C-alpha cells in the first residue's frame, strides 16, 4: 500500500479523543480552595504582650525561641495546610505569649471555619520558663485533637 492511499482520519480521531481526555483532567476552577482537598486549612498568628519587648536580652531570647518553636511546629504538621491570609474556610489560631515572674503564659483562641471570633475555643497554657519546651508539645496535642474531630 502506498502512503498516498492511507487515510489519516482514524489517527486524527484518536488524537482528538486523547486530547479531550487530557483536558477532562484539568481543574474546572469552580471549586473554592476549601473544596479542592480534604485537608483542613489553618491560619495562625503569634503575638506577644506589650511588655515582652521590654524584657532583658536573655528573657527576650527565650521568648523568641518559644515563638519560633511554636511557628515551626505549626507549619511542619501534615494534618493541615497553612494559609497566608485569614479565610472563611480556614481555622483561625491566635496565640498570645505573655510572661509573669518565672512563668510563660500562652493564651490560645481556636476558631473553626465560618464561625465568629466570639465562638472561639479558648485554651491557656502555662509553664515555668525553665520548662517552656513543654508548651509547644501540649499546644500541638490540643490543636490536632480539635481540628481532626471537627
N, C-alpha and C positions, 0 to 999 in steps of 0.2 A: 504494500500500500504506500501511496505517496503522501507526503505531508500536505500537499495542497488539497487532497481529498478528505482529510480528517476534519472532524467538527470539534470546535473548542467550546461548544455550548455546555456540555456536561462539566467541563473544568470551571467555567465561569459560574455555573450554578453551585458547584461545591464550594468555590471560593466565597461566593455571596453568603451561603449558609454558614460557613465558618466565621465570617465577619459578623454576621448577626448574632451568633453565639458568643463571640468575644465581647460585643457591645452589651449583651444582656448581663454580663457580669459586672459592668461598671455601676457605681452607685448612682441612684437617680437624683439625689440631692433633696429629696422630700423628707428625709428623716432629720430630726434635731440631733445635736451631739449626744444627748442623753439616751436616744433610742438606737444609736449605732452599735453599741455593745452593752453587755450586761454589767460591766464593771462600774461600781459607783464612782461618782466624781467627788472630789474634795477640794475645797478652797480653805486655806488656813492663813491666819495672821498670828504673829508672836509680838507682843508688846511688853513694855516694861512700865512699872510705876514711875512716876515723875522723879522720885528721889534716887532711883538706881544710878542715874548718871553722876550723882554726887558722891558715889562710893569711893573708897580707897582703891588704888590700882589693882591690888590683889583680889579684892572683892568684885571689882568690875570684871576682871579676867574670869573669875569663877562664874559670874552671871553670863558672860559671853560664851563660855564653854557649855553651860546648861542650855542656852538658847540654840547654839549650834547643834548640840546633840538632839534636841527636840526636832529641829528643822530637818536634820539629816535622817532621822528615823522615820519621820512622816513621809518624806519624799522617796525613801527607799522601799517602802512597803508595796507589795504586789496586789493587795486586796482592793486598792482603789487607784484611780488616776487623778493626779493633782492638776487642777486647772489654775490658770493665772489670774482670772478675774472672777468676782462673785457672780454666779449664775443661778437662775431659779431651779435648775435641775441638779445642782450640786449641794452636797453637805457643806455647812459652814462651820469651821472650827476656829474659835477665837481663844487665844491663850494669853494670859497676862501673868507675868512673873513679878513678884514683889519680894522684898526682904524685910525681915523683922528680927532683930537681935541675932541669934545664931540659926535662924530658920530661913528656908526658901518657902514661899507661899505661891502656889501656882493655881490660878483660877481658870477654869475651862468652861466655855459655853459651846455646846454642840447642837447645831440646829439642823434638823432633817430638811431634805429638799422641799421646796414650795411651802414652807411654813414661816411664820413671822418670828422675829428675834424674841418676842415675848414667850414663845413656845419652846425655847431652847432648853436643853437639858444641861443643868449646871453641876459641875464637879469641882472639888477642891482637894488639892494635894499639898502636903507639907512634909518637909524633911529637914533634918539638920544639914547645915552647909557641908559638913564632912561626909554626909551620906546622900548628896544631891544626885548621884548616879541612879538612885532608885526611882526618882520621879519619872524620867522618860519611859522606863520599863513599865511602871504601873499605868501611866497615861496611855501607852500603846495598847495594853491589855483591855482597858475600858473602851477606848475608841473602836478597836477592832470588834469587840463584842457588840457594841451598839450599832455600828454600821452594818455588820453582817446579819444581825437579827431584824433589821428594819425591812 
